[in-house]
Amino acid sequence: MRGWLAMALPMAAALAGCGGSDQAAPEAAKAPAEPRMTVKAADAPDWQSVSAEVTSQDQAQVLARIPGVLSTLSVRAGDSVHKGQVIGRITDNQLSYQSAAYGAQAAAAQAQAVQARAELERVQFLAANGVYAKARLEQAEAGAQAASAQTQAARAQQASIRAMAGNGAVIAPANGRVLRADVPAGAPVAPGMVVAVVTSGPVVLRLDMPEALAAKIRPGAKVRADGMNGTVTRIYPAVQAGQVSADVAMQGLDAALIGRRVAAQVEAGTHRAIIVPRSFISTRYGLDYATVIGAKGAPSQVPVQIAPAANGMVEILSGVRDGDVLAGVDQGAGR
């Protein structure tokens, strides 16, 4: 009897130990509750896709000021220039011929003026000694003045021709980089013809928007392009071919890529939307689902239609209503 009790007590102790482990196992294996959130509609930006170009705030045109031949052009697209720099020259042989002709006229008029001055001095001497009458003296004085005036006129005409020839210098109107300089040296040019285009001012992103969309855009509207964010700073009132332009101040624009076209999105008003973290959406076989908690706490998988939003959020377009409770997705299980 005692031997049987000695064997039974260790067995009972062992069974008791096994029972304690079974009760503790569910506690250790209990998973943490998944995150939940109550969705609520709020105002969200209404993004519209537009075309954009990296450019400078202003573009200064280098114009030909005289007719002639572009004899030299020392810059090409991409070169840096400073305001007042001579980047080319236009020559007109007719101006040099006219300058030489007016120079000859000025020399002839100067010779006549010298002769008229000498004649005036002789008449003044004789008139002082009573040989010539006062009328003869006045005639000599008028002749000297006319010769002097002809000399000044010829010199002024020669100076004007030289000044016109000086306008043949092609001068950069602002500090910046040459955007276009596609007129070859030796080509004939006319006054007002664009010889080159120089960028001026800070680098901006210029939007090209339909005029119907432009009515919804205001200065300060947000813009997204190539992973960068900016704001609209200026809207141009002119409508060209049904398009309206707007400038966007955006950090990180590369000035070396002026003229590059990029796709952009501009904020054009707001709309009511349901925005949730992406972690509350699961994807299976190409379909997106949200876990909606029912009135009795029972979860159900609801197919939803989503669109990407900023900062890792998504917009639920359909499938979930305002006020529904969503459960988060088990990230460890994957999607």
C-alpha positions in Angstrom: 0.0 0.0 0.0 2.7 2.4 0.9 4.6 1.5 -2.3 1.6 2.2 -4.4 1.2 5.7 -2.7 4.8 6.4 -3.3 4.4 5.8 -7.0 1.0 7.6 -7.3 2.2 10.9 -5.7 4.9 11.7 -8.3 2.5 10.8 -11.2 -0.1 13.2 -9.8 2.4 15.9 -9.5 3.5 15.3 -13.1 -0.1 15.5 -14.3 -0.7 18.7 -12.4 2.3 20.2 -14.0 1.1 19.2 -17.5 -2.3 20.8 -16.8 -0.7 24.2 -15.8 1.3 24.3 -19.0 -1.9 23.8 -21.1 -3.6 26.8 -19.4 -0.6 29.1 -19.9 -0.2 28.2 -23.6 -3.2 30.2 -24.8 -2.1 33.2 -22.9 1.3 33.1 -24.5 -0.1 32.5 -27.9 -2.7 35.2 -27.7 -2.1 37.7 -30.6 -2.3 41.5 -30.1 -5.5 43.1 -31.4 -5.3 44.6 -34.9 -5.5 48.4 -35.2 -8.8 49.9 -36.0 -10.0 53.3 -37.2 -13.3 55.0 -38.0 -13.2 56.5 -41.4 -14.5 60.0 -41.9 -14.8 62.0 -45.1 -12.8 65.2 -45.3 -11.7 67.8 -47.9 -8.9 66.5 -50.2 -7.1 68.3 -53.0 -8.5 67.7 -56.5 -5.3 67.0 -58.6 -5.4 67.7 -62.3 -2.6 66.5 -64.7 -1.0 69.1 -66.9 2.1 69.5 -69.0 5.0 71.6 -67.8 8.4 72.8 -68.9 11.5 73.7 -66.9 12.4 77.3 -67.9 13.5 80.6 -66.5 11.1 83.2 -65.2 11.9 85.5 -68.1 13.5 85.1 -71.5 15.3 88.0 -73.0 15.5 88.2 -76.8 18.7 89.5 -78.5 17.4 91.4 -81.5 19.2 92.7 -84.6 19.1 96.5 -84.6 20.4 97.2 -88.1 20.1 95.4 -91.4 23.2 93.6 -92.7 25.1 90.4 -92.3 25.8 88.6 -89.0 29.5 88.5 -89.4 30.3 86.9 -86.0 28.4 85.1 -83.2 30.6 84.0 -80.4 28.1 82.0 -78.2 26.1 78.8 -78.5 23.2 77.4 -76.6 24.2 76.6 -73.0 26.9 79.4 -72.7 26.8 81.8 -69.8 26.7 85.5 -70.6 26.6 88.7 -68.6 24.6 91.9 -69.2 26.3 94.2 -71.8 28.5 91.5 -73.2 29.2 91.7 -77.0 28.3 88.2 -78.3 28.3 89.0 -82.0 28.4 91.7 -84.7 26.3 92.8 -87.7 28.1 94.6 -90.5 26.6 96.7 -93.3 29.0 97.9 -96.0 26.6 100.7 -97.1 27.1 102.3 -93.7 30.9 102.4 -94.2 30.4 104.0 -97.7 28.0 106.6 -96.3 30.4 107.4 -93.5 33.3 107.9 -96.0 31.1 110.2 -98.1 30.0 112.3 -95.2 33.6 112.5 -94.1 34.6 113.9 -97.5 31.8 116.4 -97.3 32.9 117.4 -93.8 36.5 118.0 -95.1 35.3 120.1 -98.1 33.1 122.1 -95.8 36.0 122.6 -93.4 38.1 123.9 -96.3 35.3 126.3 -97.4 35.0 127.5 -93.8 38.7 128.2 -93.6 38.5 130.2 -96.8 35.4 132.1 -95.6 37.1 132.9 -92.3 40.1 134.3 -94.1 37.9 136.4 -96.4 36.0 137.7 -93.4 39.3 138.8 -91.7 40.4 140.7 -94.9 37.0 142.4 -95.3 37.0 143.4 -91.6 40.5 145.0 -92.1 39.4 146.9 -95.2 36.1 148.0 -93.7 37.9 149.3 -90.7 40.0 151.5 -93.0 36.9 152.7 -94.9 37.5 150.7 -98.1 34.4 148.5 -97.8 31.0 149.5 -96.8 29.2 147.9 -93.9 27.0 145.8 -96.2 30.1 144.1 -97.6 31.3 143.2 -94.1 27.9 141.8 -93.3 28.0 139.7 -96.4 31.4 138.3 -95.5 30.2 137.5 -91.9 27.2 135.6 -93.3 29.4 133.6 -95.7 31.7 132.6 -92.8 28.8 131.5 -90.7 27.2 129.4 -93.5 30.5 127.6 -94.2 30.9 126.8 -90.5 27.3 125.5 -90.3 27.9 123.3 -93.4 31.0 121.8 -91.6 29.0 121.0 -88.5 26.2 119.4 -90.5 28.6 117.2 -92.4 30.3 116.1 -89.2 26.9 115.4 -87.5 25.8 113.2 -90.4 29.1 111.3 -90.3 28.7 110.8 -86.5 25.1 109.5 -87.0 26.4 106.9 -89.5 29.1 105.8 -87.1 26.5 105.5 -84.3 24.3 103.4 -86.6 27.2 101.2 -87.4 27.8 100.8 -83.7 24.4 99.4 -83.3 25.7 96.4 -85.3 27.1 95.0 -82.0 25.0 92.1 -80.7 24.8 92.7 -76.9 23.4 90.3 -74.2 20.5 92.1 -72.5 20.8 90.3 -69.1 22.8 87.9 -67.1 21.9 84.2 -67.8 22.5 81.3 -70.1 22.0 81.2 -73.8 18.8 79.2 -74.6 18.9 79.5 -78.4 21.5 80.9 -80.8 20.6 79.2 -84.1 21.4 82.0 -86.6 24.6 81.0 -88.4 27.4 83.5 -88.9 27.2 85.0 -92.5 23.4 85.0 -92.6 21.6 88.2 -93.6 19.5 89.7 -90.8 16.8 92.4 -90.7 16.0 94.9 -87.9 14.0 93.2 -85.2 15.1 89.7 -86.1 15.8 87.4 -83.1 19.5 86.4 -83.1 19.6 84.6 -79.7 17.5 84.1 -76.6 19.0 84.4 -73.1 17.4 83.1 -69.9 16.8 85.7 -67.2 15.7 85.3 -63.6 15.2 82.2 -61.4 14.5 78.8 -62.8 10.8 77.9 -62.6 8.4 75.2 -63.7 6.0 76.7 -66.3 2.6 75.0 -66.6 0.5 74.8 -69.8 -3.2 74.5 -68.8 -6.5 74.5 -70.7 -8.3 77.8 -70.2 -11.2 76.0 -68.6 -8.9 74.6 -65.9 -7.1 77.9 -65.4 -10.2 79.5 -63.9 -9.9 77.1 -61.0 -6.2 77.8 -60.3 -5.1 80.5 -57.9 -1.6 81.7 -56.8 -0.5 79.5 -53.9 -2.0 76.3 -55.4 0.1 73.2 -54.8 1.9 71.5 -57.6 3.6 68.0 -57.8 6.2 67.0 -60.4 9.0 64.4 -60.5 8.7 63.8 -56.7 9.1 67.6 -56.0 6.5 69.9 -54.6 6.0 73.6 -55.3 3.4 76.4 -55.4 1.9 78.5 -58.2 3.4 82.0 -58.0 2.1 83.7 -61.2 -0.7 83.1 -63.7 -0.4 84.7 -67.1 -3.7 86.3 -68.3 -3.0 85.8 -72.0 -4.7 82.8 -73.7 -2.7 81.3 -76.6 -4.2 78.4 -78.6 -6.6 77.7 -75.8 -3.8 77.4 -73.2 -2.9 79.5 -70.2 0.6 79.5 -68.6 1.5 79.7 -64.9 4.9 79.8 -63.1 5.6 77.4 -60.2 8.3 78.0 -57.6 9.9 74.6 -56.9 13.0 73.7 -55.1 15.4 71.3 -56.7 14.9 72.3 -60.4 18.1 71.7 -62.4 19.0 74.9 -64.4 21.0 72.7 -66.8 17.8 71.1 -68.1 16.0 74.3 -69.2 13.5 73.3 -71.9 12.8 69.8 -70.5 9.1 68.8 -70.6 7.7 67.0 -67.5 4.3 65.7 -66.3 2.9 67.7 -63.4 -0.2 67.7 -61.2 -1.8 71.0 -60.0 -4.3 71.4 -57.2 -7.6 72.6 -58.7 -10.0 72.9 -55.8 -11.1 70.2 -53.3 -13.5 67.4 -53.0 -14.9 65.2 -50.2 -12.8 62.0 -49.9 -12.1 59.1 -47.5 -8.3 59.0 -46.9 -6.8 56.0 -45.0 -3.3 54.6 -44.5 -2.3 52.0 -47.0 -1.9 49.5 -44.2 -5.7 49.2 -43.9 -5.9 47.8 -47.5 -5.1 44.3 -48.6 -4.6 43.1 -52.1 -5.3 39.6 -53.3 -5.2 38.5 -57.0 -5.2 42.1 -58.2 -8.2 43.2 -56.1 -8.1 45.5 -53.2 -10.0 44.7 -50.0 -10.8 46.5 -46.7 -11.8 44.8 -43.5 -15.0 46.4 -42.2 -16.1 45.7 -38.6 -19.8 45.1 -38.4 -22.3 46.2 -35.8 -21.7 43.0 -33.8 -18.0 43.1 -34.1 -17.8 40.6 -36.9 -15.2 41.5 -39.6 -16.0 41.2 -43.3 -13.8 41.6 -46.4 -15.2 44.4 -48.7 -13.8 45.0 -52.2 -12.8 48.6 -52.6 -11.5 50.9 -55.3 -8.6 53.1 -54.3 -6.4 55.9 -55.6 -2.9 56.9 -54.4 -2.6 59.9 -52.1 0.3 61.7 -50.5 2.5 60.4 -47.6 1.7 56.7 -48.0 -2.1 57.3 -47.8 -4.8 56.1 -50.2 -8.2 57.5 -51.1 -11.1 55.0 -51.0 -13.3 55.8 -54.0 -15.9 53.1 -53.4 -16.8 50.2 -51.1 -16.5 52.1 -47.7 -18.9 54.7 -46.3 -18.3 57.6 -43.9 -18.4 56.2 -40.4 -17.4 52.6 -41.1 -14.8 51.0 -38.8 -11.8 49.4 -40.5 -9.4 46.9 -39.2 -5.7 47.0 -40.1 -4.1 44.4 -42.2 -1.7 41.9 -40.6 1.6 43.1 -42.3 3.4 39.9 -41.2 1.0 37.8 -43.3 1.7 39.8 -46.4 -0.7 40.9 -49.1 
